[in-house]
Amino acid sequence: MDKKEKKRFDVLHQKIAKLQQQLAGAKQQPDDPADVPRFERELAAAHAELAHLKKT
């Protein structure tokens, strides 16, 4: 894993942690019903990219 991939890996971990917190908050206090599905989609995309990075 080169330096650029390592940085992207770290950024994705931070993004996933942030999205998980936002998703939990949106589930507890559903101000906007569109927030939960959007956070779930973004979280799934981040996990998919992370899995792709781990494969290479």
N, CA, C and O atoms as a Maestro MAE file, in Angstrom:
{
 s_m_m2io_version
 :::
 2.0.0
}

f_m_ct {
 s_m_title
 :::
 protein
 m_atom[224] {
  # First column is atom index #
  i_m_mmod_type
  r_m_x_coord
  r_m_y_coord
  r_m_z_coord
  i_m_residue_number
  s_m_chain_name
  s_m_pdb_residue_name
  s_m_pdb_atom_name
  i_m_atomic_number
  :::
  1 25 0.855 -1.171 0.000 1 A "MET " " N  " 7
  2 3 0.000 0.000 0.000 1 A "MET " " CA " 6
  3 2 0.904 1.239 0.000 1 A "MET " " C  " 6
  4 15 1.741 1.409 0.886 1 A "MET " " O  " 8
  5 25 0.724 2.083 -0.990 2 A "ASP " " N  " 7
  6 3 1.547 3.279 -1.048 2 A "ASP " " CA " 6
  7 2 0.955 4.392 -0.172 2 A "ASP " " C  " 6
  8 15 -0.092 4.224 0.453 2 A "ASP " " O  " 8
  9 25 1.638 5.500 -0.148 3 A "LYS " " N  " 7
  10 3 1.270 6.602 0.743 3 A "LYS " " CA " 6
  11 2 -0.130 7.150 0.432 3 A "LYS " " C  " 6
  12 15 -0.895 7.466 1.343 3 A "LYS " " O  " 8
  13 25 -0.454 7.258 -0.851 4 A "LYS " " N  " 7
  14 3 -1.747 7.801 -1.262 4 A "LYS " " CA " 6
  15 2 -2.886 6.861 -0.846 4 A "LYS " " C  " 6
  16 15 -3.922 7.323 -0.368 4 A "LYS " " O  " 8
  17 25 -2.702 5.553 -1.023 5 A "GLU " " N  " 7
  18 3 -3.714 4.588 -0.624 5 A "GLU " " CA " 6
  19 2 -3.888 4.572 0.890 5 A "GLU " " C  " 6
  20 15 -5.008 4.450 1.385 5 A "GLU " " O  " 8
  21 25 -2.802 4.693 1.615 6 A "LYS " " N  " 7
  22 3 -2.857 4.718 3.086 6 A "LYS " " CA " 6
  23 2 -3.664 5.922 3.557 6 A "LYS " " C  " 6
  24 15 -4.486 5.808 4.466 6 A "LYS " " O  " 8
  25 25 -3.426 7.074 2.936 7 A "LYS " " N  " 7
  26 3 -4.152 8.293 3.299 7 A "LYS " " CA " 6
  27 2 -5.646 8.127 3.004 7 A "LYS " " C  " 6
  28 15 -6.483 8.519 3.818 7 A "LYS " " O  " 8
  29 25 -5.984 7.551 1.850 8 A "ARG " " N  " 7
  30 3 -7.372 7.340 1.487 8 A "ARG " " CA " 6
  31 2 -8.046 6.367 2.458 8 A "ARG " " C  " 6
  32 15 -9.207 6.544 2.825 8 A "ARG " " O  " 8
  33 25 -7.301 5.344 2.865 9 A "PHE " " N  " 7
  34 3 -7.767 4.358 3.834 9 A "PHE " " CA " 6
  35 2 -8.125 5.051 5.155 9 A "PHE " " C  " 6
  36 15 -9.184 4.798 5.729 9 A "PHE " " O  " 8
  37 25 -7.236 5.922 5.625 10 A "ASP " " N  " 7
  38 3 -7.475 6.653 6.873 10 A "ASP " " CA " 6
  39 2 -8.669 7.595 6.756 10 A "ASP " " C  " 6
  40 15 -9.479 7.698 7.677 10 A "ASP " " O  " 8
  41 25 -8.775 8.279 5.621 11 A "VAL " " N  " 7
  42 3 -9.887 9.204 5.406 11 A "VAL " " CA " 6
  43 2 -11.209 8.447 5.388 11 A "VAL " " C  " 6
  44 15 -12.204 8.918 5.939 11 A "VAL " " O  " 8
  45 25 -11.225 7.275 4.756 12 A "LEU " " N  " 7
  46 3 -12.451 6.478 4.715 12 A "LEU " " CA " 6
  47 2 -12.850 6.001 6.105 12 A "LEU " " C  " 6
  48 15 -14.038 5.977 6.429 12 A "LEU " " O  " 8
  49 25 -11.888 5.626 6.922 13 A "HIS " " N  " 7
  50 3 -12.211 5.215 8.293 13 A "HIS " " CA " 6
  51 2 -12.835 6.364 9.074 13 A "HIS " " C  " 6
  52 15 -13.789 6.164 9.826 13 A "HIS " " O  " 8
  53 25 -12.301 7.558 8.897 14 A "GLN " " N  " 7
  54 3 -12.857 8.727 9.577 14 A "GLN " " CA " 6
  55 2 -14.271 9.025 9.069 14 A "GLN " " C  " 6
  56 15 -15.166 9.347 9.850 14 A "GLN " " O  " 8
  57 25 -14.460 8.914 7.748 15 A "LYS " " N  " 7
  58 3 -15.767 9.183 7.155 15 A "LYS " " CA " 6
  59 2 -16.801 8.175 7.650 15 A "LYS " " C  " 6
  60 15 -17.940 8.538 7.944 15 A "LYS " " O  " 8
  61 25 -16.401 6.911 7.740 16 A "ILE " " N  " 7
  62 3 -17.313 5.868 8.210 16 A "ILE " " CA " 6
  63 2 -17.718 6.123 9.659 16 A "ILE " " C  " 6
  64 15 -18.889 5.978 10.009 16 A "ILE " " O  " 8
  65 25 -16.762 6.498 10.497 17 A "ALA " " N  " 7
  66 3 -17.068 6.785 11.898 17 A "ALA " " CA " 6
  67 2 -18.056 7.953 12.006 17 A "ALA " " C  " 6
  68 15 -19.006 7.903 12.788 17 A "ALA " " O  " 8
  69 25 -17.824 8.988 11.223 18 A "LYS " " N  " 7
  70 3 -18.699 10.164 11.246 18 A "LYS " " CA " 6
  71 2 -20.102 9.806 10.753 18 A "LYS " " C  " 6
  72 15 -21.099 10.220 11.345 18 A "LYS " " O  " 8
  73 25 -20.171 9.036 9.667 19 A "LEU " " N  " 7
  74 3 -21.473 8.647 9.120 19 A "LEU " " CA " 6
  75 2 -22.252 7.758 10.080 19 A "LEU " " C  " 6
  76 15 -23.476 7.862 10.166 19 A "LEU " " O  " 8
  77 25 -21.554 6.883 10.804 20 A "GLN " " N  " 7
  78 3 -22.229 6.025 11.769 20 A "GLN " " CA " 6
  79 2 -22.837 6.850 12.891 20 A "GLN " " C  " 6
  80 15 -23.938 6.554 13.356 20 A "GLN " " O  " 8
  81 25 -22.125 7.887 13.331 21 A "GLN " " N  " 7
  82 3 -22.664 8.771 14.370 21 A "GLN " " CA " 6
  83 2 -23.868 9.547 13.858 21 A "GLN " " C  " 6
  84 15 -24.873 9.686 14.555 21 A "GLN " " O  " 8
  85 25 -23.757 10.055 12.623 22 A "GLN " " N  " 7
  86 3 -24.862 10.809 12.044 22 A "GLN " " CA " 6
  87 2 -26.085 9.916 11.841 22 A "GLN " " C  " 6
  88 15 -27.215 10.344 12.077 22 A "GLN " " O  " 8
  89 25 -25.861 8.684 11.406 23 A "LEU " " N  " 7
  90 3 -26.962 7.747 11.199 23 A "LEU " " CA " 6
  91 2 -27.655 7.431 12.522 23 A "LEU " " C  " 6
  92 15 -28.883 7.389 12.587 23 A "LEU " " O  " 8
  93 25 -26.877 7.213 13.563 24 A "ALA " " N  " 7
  94 3 -27.459 6.923 14.873 24 A "ALA " " CA " 6
  95 2 -28.291 8.118 15.353 24 A "ALA " " C  " 6
  96 15 -29.385 7.938 15.887 24 A "ALA " " O  " 8
  97 25 -27.780 9.319 15.165 25 A "GLY " " N  " 7
  98 3 -28.511 10.522 15.556 25 A "GLY " " CA " 6
  99 2 -29.785 10.702 14.758 25 A "GLY " " C  " 6
  100 15 -30.817 11.090 15.304 25 A "GLY " " O  " 8
  101 25 -29.715 10.420 13.463 26 A "ALA " " N  " 7
  102 3 -30.899 10.565 12.608 26 A "ALA " " CA " 6
  103 2 -31.969 9.547 12.978 26 A "ALA " " C  " 6
  104 15 -33.162 9.828 12.868 26 A "ALA " " O  " 8
  105 25 -31.544 8.361 13.418 27 A "LYS " " N  " 7
  106 3 -32.522 7.346 13.828 27 A "LYS " " CA " 6
  107 2 -33.180 7.715 15.150 27 A "LYS " " C  " 6
  108 15 -34.359 7.429 15.359 27 A "LYS " " O  " 8
  109 25 -32.424 8.351 16.047 28 A "GLN " " N  " 7
  110 3 -32.978 8.745 17.344 28 A "GLN " " CA " 6
  111 2 -33.916 9.936 17.210 28 A "GLN " " C  " 6
  112 15 -34.938 10.008 17.892 28 A "GLN " " O  " 8
  113 25 -33.571 10.864 16.337 29 A "GLN " " N  " 7
  114 3 -34.368 12.078 16.182 29 A "GLN " " CA " 6
  115 2 -34.641 12.306 14.692 29 A "GLN " " C  " 6
  116 15 -33.907 13.044 14.034 29 A "GLN " " O  " 8
  117 25 -35.669 11.689 14.172 30 A "PRO " " N  " 7
  118 3 -35.935 11.764 12.732 30 A "PRO " " CA " 6
  119 2 -36.568 13.094 12.307 30 A "PRO " " C  " 6
  120 15 -37.777 13.172 12.089 30 A "PRO " " O  " 8
  121 25 -35.744 14.130 12.192 31 A "ASP " " N  " 7
  122 3 -36.243 15.433 11.743 31 A "ASP " " CA " 6
  123 2 -36.618 15.387 10.266 31 A "ASP " " C  " 6
  124 15 -37.668 15.887 9.862 31 A "ASP " " O  " 8
  125 25 -35.745 14.779 9.467 32 A "ASP " " N  " 7
  126 3 -35.978 14.665 8.033 32 A "ASP " " CA " 6
  127 2 -35.984 13.184 7.670 32 A "ASP " " C  " 6
  128 15 -34.963 12.515 7.829 32 A "ASP " " O  " 8
  129 25 -37.091 12.663 7.194 33 A "PRO " " N  " 7
  130 3 -37.154 11.226 6.901 33 A "PRO " " CA " 6
  131 2 -36.183 10.774 5.812 33 A "PRO " " C  " 6
  132 15 -35.903 9.580 5.710 33 A "PRO " " O  " 8
  133 25 -35.670 11.677 5.008 34 A "ALA " " N  " 7
  134 3 -34.743 11.307 3.931 34 A "ALA " " CA " 6
  135 2 -33.313 11.139 4.439 34 A "ALA " " C  " 6
  136 15 -32.464 10.613 3.720 34 A "ALA " " O  " 8
  137 25 -33.038 11.574 5.656 35 A "ASP " " N  " 7
  138 3 -31.669 11.501 6.184 35 A "ASP " " CA " 6
  139 2 -31.193 10.065 6.386 35 A "ASP " " C  " 6
  140 15 -30.072 9.731 6.001 35 A "ASP " " O  " 8
  141 25 -32.015 9.221 6.978 36 A "VAL " " N  " 7
  142 3 -31.594 7.856 7.307 36 A "VAL " " CA " 6
  143 2 -31.198 7.081 6.048 36 A "VAL " " C  " 6
  144 15 -30.115 6.496 6.026 36 A "VAL " " O  " 8
  145 25 -32.026 7.050 5.002 37 A "PRO " " N  " 7
  146 3 -31.611 6.308 3.800 37 A "PRO " " CA " 6
  147 2 -30.361 6.906 3.143 37 A "PRO " " C  " 6
  148 15 -29.534 6.173 2.601 37 A "PRO " " O  " 8
  149 25 -30.226 8.233 3.192 38 A "ARG " " N  " 7
  150 3 -29.056 8.880 2.585 38 A "ARG " " CA " 6
  151 2 -27.792 8.485 3.332 38 A "ARG " " C  " 6
  152 15 -26.781 8.158 2.712 38 A "ARG " " O  " 8
  153 25 -27.843 8.512 4.658 39 A "PHE " " N  " 7
  154 3 -26.669 8.117 5.444 39 A "PHE " " CA " 6
  155 2 -26.339 6.641 5.217 39 A "PHE " " C  " 6
  156 15 -25.168 6.269 5.146 39 A "PHE " " O  " 8
  157 25 -27.368 5.806 5.103 40 A "GLU " " N  " 7
  158 3 -27.126 4.379 4.858 40 A "GLU " " CA " 6
  159 2 -26.473 4.159 3.501 40 A "GLU " " C  " 6
  160 15 -25.581 3.319 3.380 40 A "GLU " " O  " 8
  161 25 -26.901 4.903 2.471 41 A "ARG " " N  " 7
  162 3 -26.288 4.786 1.141 41 A "ARG " " CA " 6
  163 2 -24.834 5.240 1.163 41 A "ARG " " C  " 6
  164 15 -23.961 4.573 0.608 41 A "ARG " " O  " 8
  165 25 -24.576 6.382 1.811 42 A "GLU " " N  " 7
  166 3 -23.204 6.895 1.892 42 A "GLU " " CA " 6
  167 2 -22.308 5.936 2.662 42 A "GLU " " C  " 6
  168 15 -21.152 5.729 2.295 42 A "GLU " " O  " 8
  169 25 -22.840 5.356 3.721 43 A "LEU " " N  " 7
  170 3 -22.088 4.401 4.527 43 A "LEU " " CA " 6
  171 2 -21.770 3.144 3.717 43 A "LEU " " C  " 6
  172 15 -20.655 2.625 3.783 43 A "LEU " " O  " 8
  173 25 -22.733 2.663 2.968 44 A "ALA " " N  " 7
  174 3 -22.504 1.480 2.125 44 A "ALA " " CA " 6
  175 2 -21.455 1.771 1.054 44 A "ALA " " C  " 6
  176 15 -20.612 0.923 0.762 44 A "ALA " " O  " 8
  177 25 -21.505 2.959 0.472 45 A "ALA " " N  " 7
  178 3 -20.521 3.326 -0.552 45 A "ALA " " CA " 6
  179 2 -19.122 3.414 0.047 45 A "ALA " " C  " 6
  180 15 -18.154 2.971 -0.571 45 A "ALA " " O  " 8
  181 25 -19.011 3.977 1.235 46 A "ALA " " N  " 7
  182 3 -17.707 4.092 1.895 46 A "ALA " " CA " 6
  183 2 -17.162 2.710 2.249 46 A "ALA " " C  " 6
  184 15 -15.966 2.459 2.099 46 A "ALA " " O  " 8
  185 25 -18.024 1.820 2.713 47 A "HIS " " N  " 7
  186 3 -17.591 0.448 3.026 47 A "HIS " " CA " 6
  187 2 -17.145 -0.281 1.760 47 A "HIS " " C  " 6
  188 15 -16.170 -1.032 1.791 47 A "HIS " " O  " 8
  189 25 -17.851 -0.066 0.648 48 A "ALA " " N  " 7
  190 3 -17.488 -0.710 -0.614 48 A "ALA " " CA " 6
  191 2 -16.126 -0.219 -1.095 48 A "ALA " " C  " 6
  192 15 -15.304 -1.012 -1.555 48 A "ALA " " O  " 8
  193 25 -15.888 1.084 -0.990 49 A "GLU " " N  " 7
  194 3 -14.589 1.630 -1.405 49 A "GLU " " CA " 6
  195 2 -13.475 1.120 -0.510 49 A "GLU " " C  " 6
  196 15 -12.378 0.827 -0.987 49 A "GLU " " O  " 8
  197 25 -13.744 1.011 0.772 50 A "LEU " " N  " 7
  198 3 -12.765 0.488 1.714 50 A "LEU " " CA " 6
  199 2 -12.438 -0.973 1.393 50 A "LEU " " C  " 6
  200 15 -11.276 -1.375 1.443 50 A "LEU " " O  " 8
  201 25 -13.442 -1.749 1.069 51 A "ALA " " N  " 7
  202 3 -13.226 -3.153 0.702 51 A "ALA " " CA " 6
  203 2 -12.407 -3.249 -0.580 51 A "ALA " " C  " 6
  204 15 -11.551 -4.124 -0.712 51 A "ALA " " O  " 8
  205 25 -12.668 -2.358 -1.513 52 A "HIS " " N  " 7
  206 3 -11.900 -2.349 -2.757 52 A "HIS " " CA " 6
  207 2 -10.428 -2.009 -2.498 52 A "HIS " " C  " 6
  208 15 -9.532 -2.591 -3.111 52 A "HIS " " O  " 8
  209 25 -10.192 -1.073 -1.596 53 A "LEU " " N  " 7
  210 3 -8.815 -0.703 -1.256 53 A "LEU " " CA " 6
  211 2 -8.088 -1.862 -0.570 53 A "LEU " " C  " 6
  212 15 -6.900 -2.088 -0.804 53 A "LEU " " O  " 8
  213 25 -8.807 -2.585 0.271 54 A "LYS " " N  " 7
  214 3 -8.190 -3.711 0.984 54 A "LYS " " CA " 6
  215 2 -7.809 -4.826 0.015 54 A "LYS " " C  " 6
  216 15 -6.822 -5.529 0.234 54 A "LYS " " O  " 8
  217 25 -8.595 -4.993 -1.063 55 A "LYS " " N  " 7
  218 3 -8.320 -6.041 -2.038 55 A "LYS " " CA " 6
  219 2 -7.042 -5.767 -2.823 55 A "LYS " " C  " 6
  220 15 -6.299 -6.693 -3.149 55 A "LYS " " O  " 8
  221 25 -6.789 -4.513 -3.122 56 A "THR " " N  " 7
  222 3 -5.623 -4.174 -3.959 56 A "THR " " CA " 6
  223 2 -4.366 -4.059 -3.175 56 A "THR " " C  " 6
  224 15 -3.309 -3.780 -3.741 56 A "THR " " O  " 8
  :::
 }
 m_bond[223] {
  # First column is bond index #
  i_m_from
  i_m_to
  i_m_order
  :::
  1 1 2 1
  2 2 3 1
  3 3 4 2
  4 3 5 1
  5 5 6 1
  6 6 7 1
  7 7 8 2
  8 7 9 1
  9 9 10 1
  10 10 11 1
  11 11 12 2
  12 11 13 1
  13 13 14 1
  14 14 15 1
  15 15 16 2
  16 15 17 1
  17 17 18 1
  18 18 19 1
  19 19 20 2
  20 19 21 1
  21 21 22 1
  22 22 23 1
  23 23 24 2
  24 23 25 1
  25 25 26 1
  26 26 27 1
  27 27 28 2
  28 27 29 1
  29 29 30 1
  30 30 31 1
  31 31 32 2
  32 31 33 1
  33 33 34 1
  34 34 35 1
  35 35 36 2
  36 35 37 1
  37 37 38 1
  38 38 39 1
  39 39 40 2
  40 39 41 1
  41 41 42 1
  42 42 43 1
  43 43 44 2
  44 43 45 1
  45 45 46 1
  46 46 47 1
  47 47 48 2
  48 47 49 1
  49 49 50 1
  50 50 51 1
  51 51 52 2
  52 51 53 1
  53 53 54 1
  54 54 55 1
  55 55 56 2
  56 55 57 1
  57 57 58 1
  58 58 59 1
  59 59 60 2
  60 59 61 1
  61 61 62 1
  62 62 63 1
  63 63 64 2
  64 63 65 1
  65 65 66 1
  66 66 67 1
  67 67 68 2
  68 67 69 1
  69 69 70 1
  70 70 71 1
  71 71 72 2
  72 71 73 1
  73 73 74 1
  74 74 75 1
  75 75 76 2
  76 75 77 1
  77 77 78 1
  78 78 79 1
  79 79 80 2
  80 79 81 1
  81 81 82 1
  82 82 83 1
  83 83 84 2
  84 83 85 1
  85 85 86 1
  86 86 87 1
  87 87 88 2
  88 87 89 1
  89 89 90 1
  90 90 91 1
  91 91 92 2
  92 91 93 1
  93 93 94 1
  94 94 95 1
  95 95 96 2
  96 95 97 1
  97 97 98 1
  98 98 99 1
  99 99 100 2
  100 99 101 1
  101 101 102 1
  102 102 103 1
  103 103 104 2
  104 103 105 1
  105 105 106 1
  106 106 107 1
  107 107 108 2
  108 107 109 1
  109 109 110 1
  110 110 111 1
  111 111 112 2
  112 111 113 1
  113 113 114 1
  114 114 115 1
  115 115 116 2
  116 115 117 1
  117 117 118 1
  118 118 119 1
  119 119 120 2
  120 119 121 1
  121 121 122 1
  122 122 123 1
  123 123 124 2
  124 123 125 1
  125 125 126 1
  126 126 127 1
  127 127 128 2
  128 127 129 1
  129 129 130 1
  130 130 131 1
  131 131 132 2
  132 131 133 1
  133 133 134 1
  134 134 135 1
  135 135 136 2
  136 135 137 1
  137 137 138 1
  138 138 139 1
  139 139 140 2
  140 139 141 1
  141 141 142 1
  142 142 143 1
  143 143 144 2
  144 143 145 1
  145 145 146 1
  146 146 147 1
  147 147 148 2
  148 147 149 1
  149 149 150 1
  150 150 151 1
  151 151 152 2
  152 151 153 1
  153 153 154 1
  154 154 155 1
  155 155 156 2
  156 155 157 1
  157 157 158 1
  158 158 159 1
  159 159 160 2
  160 159 161 1
  161 161 162 1
  162 162 163 1
  163 163 164 2
  164 163 165 1
  165 165 166 1
  166 166 167 1
  167 167 168 2
  168 167 169 1
  169 169 170 1
  170 170 171 1
  171 171 172 2
  172 171 173 1
  173 173 174 1
  174 174 175 1
  175 175 176 2
  176 175 177 1
  177 177 178 1
  178 178 179 1
  179 179 180 2
  180 179 181 1
  181 181 182 1
  182 182 183 1
  183 183 184 2
  184 183 185 1
  185 185 186 1
  186 186 187 1
  187 187 188 2
  188 187 189 1
  189 189 190 1
  190 190 191 1
  191 191 192 2
  192 191 193 1
  193 193 194 1
  194 194 195 1
  195 195 196 2
  196 195 197 1
  197 197 198 1
  198 198 199 1
  199 199 200 2
  200 199 201 1
  201 201 202 1
  202 202 203 1
  203 203 204 2
  204 203 205 1
  205 205 206 1
  206 206 207 1
  207 207 208 2
  208 207 209 1
  209 209 210 1
  210 210 211 1
  211 211 212 2
  212 211 213 1
  213 213 214 1
  214 214 215 1
  215 215 216 2
  216 215 217 1
  217 217 218 1
  218 218 219 1
  219 219 220 2
  220 219 221 1
  221 221 222 1
  222 222 223 1
  223 223 224 2
  :::
 }
}
